[in-house]
Amino acid sequence: MGMVGKGLVGKLALGVTGVAMAAAVATVAVGPRVSDWYEGRHREQVSYALGSEAKADRRAVPDWLPDGATSVHYARSTTRGDRLLTADLPDGRLPAGCKAIDRSTPGGAGKGGGGTAGRAADSAGHATDAGDRVRPVRFKTTWFPADAPAKISGTCGSYQVALVGNHLYAWQDDAAVRTALTAEHGTAR
């Protein structure tokens, strides 16, 4: 029985090693695809001709988006608070209720001094302290420029926005939403 036992143990060890190696190769080969599938599965991306269509179809599209905005692209994470939005604004101005950033303020977003949002002005033109740091765009799409934070023009609700000509780029970062909820309610949700 001594020889039979050693032969069986050796074959079993060889089989276990083979299965482990196959699993390791499968993880390396399939792992990135599963990650891409998982990430893509938790994203929604849609496009609309008009802001009114976007708001009628998606509750998550912000109310401040003008009904007359055109070429609207919207993406969101279904598991986090990350959002991206682009649209053309016919009048080339920030939407009503948004706060413009005074980019000439020392330390403001336009000066590169500390990355703060600088001084914002309400719709009546009165200066207010935006109090937010310029947030990076962590959520990625092919149609949203990574350099949008360098062009920040203001804030619209929980979104930071850049208005370039008549094209609006807006982004909402999950971490900032959680921080705001914590400050407002005392706990992150």
CYANA upper distance limits for C-alpha pairs under 8 A (distance plus 0.5 A):
  1 MET  CA      5 GLY  CA      6.44
  2 GLY  CA      6 LYS  CA      6.87
  3 MET  CA      7 GLY  CA      6.62
  4 VAL  CA      8 LEU  CA      6.62
  5 GLY  CA      9 VAL  CA      6.62
  6 LYS  CA     10 GLY  CA      6.55
  7 GLY  CA     11 LYS  CA      6.66
  8 LEU  CA     12 LEU  CA      6.53
  9 VAL  CA     13 ALA  CA      6.56
 10 GLY  CA     14 LEU  CA      6.58
 11 LYS  CA     15 GLY  CA      6.55
 12 LEU  CA     16 VAL  CA      6.65
 13 ALA  CA     17 THR  CA      6.60
 14 LEU  CA     18 GLY  CA      6.62
 15 GLY  CA     19 VAL  CA      6.70
 16 VAL  CA     20 ALA  CA      6.63
 17 THR  CA     21 MET  CA      6.64
 18 GLY  CA     22 ALA  CA      6.66
 19 VAL  CA     23 ALA  CA      6.63
 20 ALA  CA     24 ALA  CA      6.68
 21 MET  CA     25 VAL  CA      6.73
 22 ALA  CA     26 ALA  CA      6.60
 23 ALA  CA     27 THR  CA      6.58
 24 ALA  CA     28 VAL  CA      6.82
 25 VAL  CA     29 ALA  CA      6.57
 26 ALA  CA     30 VAL  CA      6.07
 26 ALA  CA     31 GLY  CA      7.95
 27 THR  CA     31 GLY  CA      5.40
 28 VAL  CA     32 PRO  CA      7.86
 29 ALA  CA     33 ARG  CA      8.35
 30 VAL  CA     34 VAL  CA      6.74
 31 GLY  CA     35 SER  CA      6.72
 32 PRO  CA     36 ASP  CA      6.61
 33 ARG  CA     37 TRP  CA      6.50
 34 VAL  CA     38 TYR  CA      6.48
 35 SER  CA     39 GLU  CA      6.54
 36 ASP  CA     40 GLY  CA      6.40
 37 TRP  CA     41 ARG  CA      6.39
 38 TYR  CA     42 HIS  CA      7.11
 39 GLU  CA     43 ARG  CA      7.40
 42 HIS  CA     77 SER  CA      6.24
 42 HIS  CA     78 THR  CA      5.61
 42 HIS  CA     79 THR  CA      6.88
 43 ARG  CA     75 ALA  CA      7.47
 43 ARG  CA     76 ARG  CA      6.20
 43 ARG  CA     77 SER  CA      5.09
 43 ARG  CA     78 THR  CA      6.23
 44 GLU  CA     75 ALA  CA      5.90
 44 GLU  CA     76 ARG  CA      5.89
 44 GLU  CA     77 SER  CA      6.97
 44 GLU  CA     78 THR  CA      7.52
 45 GLN  CA     73 HIS  CA      7.92
 45 GLN  CA     74 TYR  CA      6.18
 45 GLN  CA     75 ALA  CA      4.74
 45 GLN  CA     76 ARG  CA      7.21
 46 VAL  CA     73 HIS  CA      6.46
 46 VAL  CA     74 TYR  CA      5.93
 46 VAL  CA     75 ALA  CA      6.98
 47 SER  CA     54 ALA  CA      8.20
 47 SER  CA     71 SER  CA      7.71
 47 SER  CA     72 VAL  CA      6.05
 47 SER  CA     73 HIS  CA      4.93
 47 SER  CA     74 TYR  CA      6.75
 48 TYR  CA     53 GLU  CA      6.87
 48 TYR  CA     54 ALA  CA      6.33
 48 TYR  CA     70 THR  CA      8.04
 48 TYR  CA     71 SER  CA      6.63
 48 TYR  CA     72 VAL  CA      5.57
 48 TYR  CA     73 HIS  CA      7.02
 49 ALA  CA     53 GLU  CA      7.69
 49 ALA  CA     70 THR  CA      5.84
 49 ALA  CA     71 SER  CA      5.51
 49 ALA  CA     72 VAL  CA      6.65
 50 LEU  CA     54 ALA  CA      7.06
 50 LEU  CA     67 ASP  CA      7.01
 50 LEU  CA     68 GLY  CA      6.50
 50 LEU  CA     69 ALA  CA      5.96
 50 LEU  CA     70 THR  CA      5.06
 50 LEU  CA     71 SER  CA      6.93
 50 LEU  CA     72 VAL  CA      6.83
 51 GLY  CA     55 LYS  CA      6.73
 51 GLY  CA     65 LEU  CA      6.72
 51 GLY  CA     66 PRO  CA      6.33
 51 GLY  CA     67 ASP  CA      4.87
 51 GLY  CA     68 GLY  CA      6.25
 51 GLY  CA     69 ALA  CA      5.33
 51 GLY  CA     70 THR  CA      6.74
 51 GLY  CA     72 VAL  CA      6.88
 51 GLY  CA     87 ALA  CA      8.50
 52 SER  CA     56 ALA  CA      6.60
 52 SER  CA     66 PRO  CA      7.76
 52 SER  CA     67 ASP  CA      4.63
 52 SER  CA     68 GLY  CA      7.24
 52 SER  CA     69 ALA  CA      8.28
 53 GLU  CA     57 ASP  CA      6.61
 53 GLU  CA     67 ASP  CA      8.24
 54 ALA  CA     58 ARG  CA      6.42
 54 ALA  CA     61 VAL  CA      7.11
 54 ALA  CA     72 VAL  CA      7.87
 55 LYS  CA     59 ARG  CA      6.70
 55 LYS  CA     60 ALA  CA      8.23
 55 LYS  CA     61 VAL  CA      5.97
 55 LYS  CA     62 PRO  CA      7.77
 55 LYS  CA     63 ASP  CA      7.62
 55 LYS  CA     67 ASP  CA      8.48
 61 VAL  CA     65 LEU  CA      8.16
 61 VAL  CA     74 TYR  CA      8.09
 64 TRP  CA     95 PRO  CA      6.78
 64 TRP  CA     96 ALA  CA      7.25
 64 TRP  CA     97 GLY  CA      7.43
 64 TRP  CA     98 CYS  CA      8.13
 64 TRP  CA    156 CYS  CA      7.55
 64 TRP  CA    157 GLY  CA      8.43
 65 LEU  CA     69 ALA  CA      7.56
 65 LEU  CA     95 PRO  CA      7.12
 66 PRO  CA     89 LEU  CA      8.26
 66 PRO  CA     95 PRO  CA      6.93
 68 GLY  CA     89 LEU  CA      7.87
 68 GLY  CA     90 PRO  CA      7.79
 69 ALA  CA     87 ALA  CA      6.56
 69 ALA  CA     88 ASP  CA      6.09
 69 ALA  CA     89 LEU  CA      5.43
 69 ALA  CA     90 PRO  CA      7.07
 70 THR  CA     87 ALA  CA      6.28
 70 THR  CA     88 ASP  CA      5.59
 70 THR  CA     89 LEU  CA      7.14
 70 THR  CA     90 PRO  CA      8.23
 71 SER  CA     86 THR  CA      8.19
 71 SER  CA     87 ALA  CA      5.85
 71 SER  CA     88 ASP  CA      6.47
 72 VAL  CA     85 LEU  CA      7.64
 72 VAL  CA     86 THR  CA      6.15
 72 VAL  CA     87 ALA  CA      4.89
 72 VAL  CA     88 ASP  CA      7.60
 73 HIS  CA     85 LEU  CA      6.06
 73 HIS  CA     86 THR  CA      5.70
 73 HIS  CA     87 ALA  CA      6.99
 74 TYR  CA     83 ARG  CA      8.01
 74 TYR  CA     84 LEU  CA      6.23
 74 TYR  CA     85 LEU  CA      5.00
 74 TYR  CA     86 THR  CA      7.18
 75 ALA  CA     83 ARG  CA      6.25
 75 ALA  CA     84 LEU  CA      5.65
 75 ALA  CA     85 LEU  CA      6.99
 75 ALA  CA    141 THR  CA      8.43
 76 ARG  CA     81 GLY  CA      7.99
 76 ARG  CA     82 ASP  CA      6.28
 76 ARG  CA     83 ARG  CA      4.90
 76 ARG  CA     84 LEU  CA      6.87
 77 SER  CA     81 GLY  CA      7.00
 77 SER  CA     82 ASP  CA      6.07
 77 SER  CA     83 ARG  CA      7.15
 80 ARG  CA    174 ASP  CA      6.43
 81 GLY  CA    172 GLN  CA      7.60
 81 GLY  CA    173 ASP  CA      6.86
 81 GLY  CA    174 ASP  CA      4.66
 81 GLY  CA    175 ALA  CA      8.29
 81 GLY  CA    177 VAL  CA      7.04
 82 ASP  CA    139 PHE  CA      6.79
 82 ASP  CA    171 TRP  CA      8.03
 82 ASP  CA    172 GLN  CA      5.89
 82 ASP  CA    173 ASP  CA      5.28
 82 ASP  CA    174 ASP  CA      5.26
 83 ARG  CA    139 PHE  CA      7.79
 83 ARG  CA    171 TRP  CA      6.09
 83 ARG  CA    172 GLN  CA      5.45
 83 ARG  CA    173 ASP  CA      7.28
 84 LEU  CA    139 PHE  CA      8.03
 84 LEU  CA    144 PHE  CA      7.91
 84 LEU  CA    169 TYR  CA      8.16
 84 LEU  CA    170 ALA  CA      6.29
 84 LEU  CA    171 TRP  CA      5.09
 84 LEU  CA    172 GLN  CA      7.06
 85 LEU  CA    144 PHE  CA      8.46
 85 LEU  CA    168 LEU  CA      8.41
 85 LEU  CA    169 TYR  CA      6.49
 85 LEU  CA    170 ALA  CA      5.55
 85 LEU  CA    171 TRP  CA      6.91
 86 THR  CA    144 PHE  CA      7.90
 86 THR  CA    167 HIS  CA      7.66
 86 THR  CA    168 LEU  CA      5.91
 86 THR  CA    169 TYR  CA      5.14
 86 THR  CA    170 ALA  CA      6.72
 87 ALA  CA    167 HIS  CA      6.35
 87 ALA  CA    168 LEU  CA      5.75
 87 ALA  CA    169 TYR  CA      7.45
 88 ASP  CA     92 GLY  CA      8.33
 88 ASP  CA    166 ASN  CA      6.09
 88 ASP  CA    167 HIS  CA      4.98
 88 ASP  CA    168 LEU  CA      6.53
 89 LEU  CA     93 ARG  CA      7.52
 89 LEU  CA    166 ASN  CA      5.68
 89 LEU  CA    167 HIS  CA      6.67
 89 LEU  CA    168 LEU  CA      7.39
 90 PRO  CA    166 ASN  CA      7.07
 91 ASP  CA    166 ASN  CA      7.40
 92 GLY  CA    163 LEU  CA      8.18
 92 GLY  CA    165 GLY  CA      6.59
 92 GLY  CA    166 ASN  CA      4.44
 92 GLY  CA    167 HIS  CA      7.72
 93 ARG  CA    163 LEU  CA      8.10
 93 ARG  CA    166 ASN  CA      7.57
 94 LEU  CA     98 CYS  CA      6.78
 94 LEU  CA     99 LYS  CA      8.37
 94 LEU  CA    100 ALA  CA      7.84
 94 LEU  CA    154 GLY  CA      8.49
 94 LEU  CA    163 LEU  CA      7.59
 95 PRO  CA    156 CYS  CA      8.33
 96 ALA  CA    123 SER  CA      7.45
 97 GLY  CA    122 ASP  CA      7.91
 97 GLY  CA    123 SER  CA      6.69
 97 GLY  CA    156 CYS  CA      7.36
 98 CYS  CA    122 ASP  CA      7.65
 98 CYS  CA    123 SER  CA      7.56
 98 CYS  CA    154 GLY  CA      7.44
 98 CYS  CA    155 THR  CA      6.14
 98 CYS  CA    156 CYS  CA      4.79
 98 CYS  CA    157 GLY  CA      7.40
 99 LYS  CA    120 ALA  CA      6.08
 99 LYS  CA    121 ALA  CA      5.86
 99 LYS  CA    122 ASP  CA      5.53
 99 LYS  CA    123 SER  CA      7.15
 99 LYS  CA    154 GLY  CA      5.79
 99 LYS  CA    155 THR  CA      5.72
 99 LYS  CA    156 CYS  CA      6.88
100 ALA  CA    120 ALA  CA      5.59
100 ALA  CA    121 ALA  CA      5.80
100 ALA  CA    122 ASP  CA      7.50
100 ALA  CA    153 SER  CA      6.26
100 ALA  CA    154 GLY  CA      4.66
100 ALA  CA    155 THR  CA      7.13
101 ILE  CA    109 ALA  CA      8.40
101 ILE  CA    117 ALA  CA      7.33
101 ILE  CA    118 GLY  CA      6.84
101 ILE  CA    119 ARG  CA      6.01
101 ILE  CA    120 ALA  CA      4.59
101 ILE  CA    121 ALA  CA      6.92
101 ILE  CA    130 ALA  CA      8.35
101 ILE  CA    152 ILE  CA      8.17
101 ILE  CA    153 SER  CA      5.84
101 ILE  CA    154 GLY  CA      5.15
101 ILE  CA    155 THR  CA      8.16
102 ASP  CA    108 GLY  CA      7.71
102 ASP  CA    118 GLY  CA      6.92
102 ASP  CA    119 ARG  CA      5.73
102 ASP  CA    120 ALA  CA      6.19
102 ASP  CA    121 ALA  CA      7.74
102 ASP  CA    153 SER  CA      8.45
103 ARG  CA    108 GLY  CA      6.05
103 ARG  CA    109 ALA  CA      6.30
103 ARG  CA    110 GLY  CA      4.94
103 ARG  CA    111 LYS  CA      7.36
103 ARG  CA    118 GLY  CA      7.23
103 ARG  CA    119 ARG  CA      8.09
103 ARG  CA    153 SER  CA      8.12
104 SER  CA    108 GLY  CA      7.20
104 SER  CA    110 GLY  CA      6.92
104 SER  CA    111 LYS  CA      7.43
105 THR  CA    110 GLY  CA      8.39
105 THR  CA    111 LYS  CA      8.07
105 THR  CA    118 GLY  CA      6.58
105 THR  CA    119 ARG  CA      7.06
106 PRO  CA    111 LYS  CA      7.03
106 PRO  CA    113 GLY  CA      7.42
106 PRO  CA    118 GLY  CA      8.07
107 GLY  CA    111 LYS  CA      6.46
107 GLY  CA    112 GLY  CA      7.07
107 GLY  CA    113 GLY  CA      4.51
107 GLY  CA    114 GLY  CA      6.39
107 GLY  CA    115 GLY  CA      7.68
107 GLY  CA    116 THR  CA      7.04
107 GLY  CA    118 GLY  CA      6.80
108 GLY  CA    112 GLY  CA      7.21
108 GLY  CA    113 GLY  CA      6.68
108 GLY  CA    114 GLY  CA      8.12
108 GLY  CA    115 GLY  CA      7.37
108 GLY  CA    116 THR  CA      6.04
108 GLY  CA    117 ALA  CA      5.96
108 GLY  CA    118 GLY  CA      4.17
108 GLY  CA    119 ARG  CA      7.37
109 ALA  CA    113 GLY  CA      7.53
109 ALA  CA    114 GLY  CA      8.49
109 ALA  CA    115 GLY  CA      6.16
109 ALA  CA    116 THR  CA      6.13
109 ALA  CA    117 ALA  CA      5.50
109 ALA  CA    118 GLY  CA      6.30
109 ALA  CA    134 VAL  CA      7.62
109 ALA  CA    150 ALA  CA      7.87
109 ALA  CA    152 ILE  CA      7.34
110 GLY  CA    150 ALA  CA      8.09
110 GLY  CA    151 LYS  CA      8.05
110 GLY  CA    152 ILE  CA      8.25
115 GLY  CA    133 ARG  CA      6.47
115 GLY  CA    134 VAL  CA      6.26
116 THR  CA    131 GLY  CA      8.00
116 THR  CA    132 ASP  CA      6.82
116 THR  CA    133 ARG  CA      4.79
116 THR  CA    134 VAL  CA      6.15
117 ALA  CA    130 ALA  CA      6.73
117 ALA  CA    131 GLY  CA      7.29
117 ALA  CA    132 ASP  CA      6.16
117 ALA  CA    133 ARG  CA      5.80
117 ALA  CA    134 VAL  CA      6.00
117 ALA  CA    152 ILE  CA      8.47
117 ALA  CA    154 GLY  CA      8.32
118 GLY  CA    129 ASP  CA      7.57
118 GLY  CA    130 ALA  CA      7.11
118 GLY  CA    131 GLY  CA      8.04
119 ARG  CA    127 ALA  CA      6.89
119 ARG  CA    128 THR  CA      6.46
119 ARG  CA    129 ASP  CA      5.55
119 ARG  CA    130 ALA  CA      6.40
120 ALA  CA    127 ALA  CA      6.15
120 ALA  CA    128 THR  CA      5.57
120 ALA  CA    129 ASP  CA      6.27
120 ALA  CA    130 ALA  CA      5.93
120 ALA  CA    154 GLY  CA      7.33
121 ALA  CA    125 GLY  CA      5.59
121 ALA  CA    126 HIS  CA      5.59
121 ALA  CA    127 ALA  CA      4.75
121 ALA  CA    128 THR  CA      5.89
122 ASP  CA    126 HIS  CA      5.98
122 ASP  CA    127 ALA  CA      7.03
122 ASP  CA    128 THR  CA      7.18
130 ALA  CA    155 THR  CA      8.40
134 VAL  CA    149 PRO  CA      6.92
134 VAL  CA    152 ILE  CA      8.21
134 VAL  CA    160 GLN  CA      8.10
135 ARG  CA    149 PRO  CA      7.38
135 ARG  CA    160 GLN  CA      8.14
135 ARG  CA    173 ASP  CA      7.45
135 ARG  CA    176 ALA  CA      8.28
136 PRO  CA    149 PRO  CA      6.79
136 PRO  CA    173 ASP  CA      8.13
137 VAL  CA    146 ALA  CA      6.91
137 VAL  CA    148 ALA  CA      8.32
137 VAL  CA    149 PRO  CA      7.82
137 VAL  CA    171 TRP  CA      7.26
137 VAL  CA    172 GLN  CA      8.46
137 VAL  CA    173 ASP  CA      7.50
138 ARG  CA    173 ASP  CA      7.73
139 PHE  CA    173 ASP  CA      8.31
140 LYS  CA    144 PHE  CA      7.58
140 LYS  CA    146 ALA  CA      8.36
144 PHE  CA    148 ALA  CA      8.46
144 PHE  CA    169 TYR  CA      8.00
147 ASP  CA    151 LYS  CA      7.75
148 ALA  CA    152 ILE  CA      7.08
148 ALA  CA    161 VAL  CA      8.48
148 ALA  CA    162 ALA  CA      6.75
148 ALA  CA    169 TYR  CA      7.36
149 PRO  CA    160 GLN  CA      8.49
149 PRO  CA    161 VAL  CA      8.34
149 PRO  CA    162 ALA  CA      7.60
151 LYS  CA    162 ALA  CA      5.92
151 LYS  CA    163 LEU  CA      8.07
151 LYS  CA    164 VAL  CA      8.18
152 ILE  CA    160 GLN  CA      7.51
152 ILE  CA    161 VAL  CA      6.12
152 ILE  CA    162 ALA  CA      4.75
152 ILE  CA    163 LEU  CA      7.79
153 SER  CA    160 GLN  CA      8.44
153 SER  CA    161 VAL  CA      6.31
153 SER  CA    162 ALA  CA      5.15
153 SER  CA    163 LEU  CA      6.39
154 GLY  CA    160 GLN  CA      6.54
154 GLY  CA    161 VAL  CA      5.83
154 GLY  CA    162 ALA  CA      7.16
155 THR  CA    159 TYR  CA      6.17
155 THR  CA    160 GLN  CA      4.92
155 THR  CA    161 VAL  CA      6.02
156 CYS  CA    160 GLN  CA      6.76
156 CYS  CA    161 VAL  CA      7.35
158 SER  CA    172 GLN  CA      6.75
158 SER  CA    177 VAL  CA      7.48
159 TYR  CA    170 ALA  CA      6.47
159 TYR  CA    171 TRP  CA      5.76
159 TYR  CA    172 GLN  CA      5.07
159 TYR  CA    173 ASP  CA      8.30
160 GLN  CA    170 ALA  CA      6.14
160 GLN  CA    171 TRP  CA      6.02
160 GLN  CA    172 GLN  CA      6.94
161 VAL  CA    168 LEU  CA      7.34
161 VAL  CA    169 TYR  CA      6.01
161 VAL  CA    170 ALA  CA      4.77
161 VAL  CA    171 TRP  CA      6.98
162 ALA  CA    168 LEU  CA      6.35
162 ALA  CA    169 TYR  CA      5.62
162 ALA  CA    170 ALA  CA      6.96
163 LEU  CA    167 HIS  CA      6.21
163 LEU  CA    168 LEU  CA      5.07
163 LEU  CA    169 TYR  CA      6.85
164 VAL  CA    168 LEU  CA      6.93
164 VAL  CA    169 TYR  CA      8.50
172 GLN  CA    176 ALA  CA      8.05
172 GLN  CA    177 VAL  CA      8.00
173 ASP  CA    177 VAL  CA      6.90
174 ASP  CA    178 ARG  CA      6.72
175 ALA  CA    179 THR  CA      6.68
176 ALA  CA    180 ALA  CA      6.62
177 VAL  CA    181 LEU  CA      6.65
178 ARG  CA    182 THR  CA      6.61
178 ARG  CA    188 ALA  CA      6.03
178 ARG  CA    189 ARG  CA      7.32
179 THR  CA    183 ALA  CA      6.71
179 THR  CA    188 ALA  CA      7.56
180 ALA  CA    184 GLU  CA      6.52
181 LEU  CA    185 HIS  CA      6.19
181 LEU  CA    186 GLY  CA      7.77
181 LEU  CA    187 THR  CA      7.33
181 LEU  CA    188 ALA  CA      6.20
181 LEU  CA    189 ARG  CA      7.42
182 THR  CA    186 GLY  CA      5.11
182 THR  CA    187 THR  CA      4.92
182 THR  CA    188 ALA  CA      5.13
182 THR  CA    189 ARG  CA      8.14
183 ALA  CA    187 THR  CA      8.00
